[in-house]
Amino acid sequence: VWALTRIDAPAARAAIHHALGDTDALVQRTAIRSAGLWRDSDASETLRPLLRDADPQTRRVAAESLGRIGDPAAVPDLLSAAGGADDDRFLLH
């Protein structure tokens, strides 16, 4: 996934989008980071549900990426995710 992140091509973005749904949490979180680094607005709809993932690291990385992307439609989801983050200082931030 990191190698795909370095490739500036639609096929690489498509592969990253596929990895957003990977069952391996490390692969998925790396794909989430990649989407944020590229400010890939096409990934926003896929990232928003990840704000409710059971894994706090996945939720945090999804929030960071959505923040980088800057999609105004994600703001309610981000605020909702932050509302339940009082036990996780990173998510609250």
C-alpha positions, -999 to 999 in steps of 0.1 A, spaced: 0 0 0 29 24 7 43 17 -27 9 25 -43 9 57 -23 40 69 -41 24 63 -76 5 92 -91 -20 73 -112 -57 66 -112 -50 28 -110 -30 33 -78 -58 53 -62 -83 26 -72 -61 0 -55 -59 21 -24 -97 24 -24 -99 -14 -25 -75 -16 4 -97 6 25 -119 -24 30 -91 -49 37 -97 -73 66 -61 -67 79 -62 -37 101 -27 -26 93 -33 -27 56 -66 -8 60 -50 19 82 -22 23 57 -48 28 29 -67 53 51 -34 73 56 -27 71 19 -62 86 11 -55 114 35 -20 121 21 -35 124 -14 -64 144 -1 -85 119 -21 -120 132 -19 -133 101 -38 -124 81 -6 -144 103 17 -176 82 16 -157 51 24 -138 67 52 -168 82 70 -182 49 83 -147 40 96 -151 68 122 -173 42 140 -149 13 137 -144 -8 168 -106 -2 166 -97 33 181 -66 35 159 -87 30 127 -111 57 139 -83 81 146 -66 76 113 -100 80 95 -106 113 113 -71 125 104 -76 116 67 -110 132 65 -96 163 81 -69 164 54 -94 158 26 -115 187 38 -149 173 27 -176 195 43 -200 166 42 -178 147 67 -181 174 94 -212 159 111 -196 125 112 -164 140 126 -183 159 153 -203 128 162 -171 108 164 -155 134 186 -185 135 209 -178 100 221 -141 104 223 -138 115 259 -118 83 268 -94 88 239 -74 120 239 -62 115 203 -98 112 190 -109 142 211 -81 163 195 
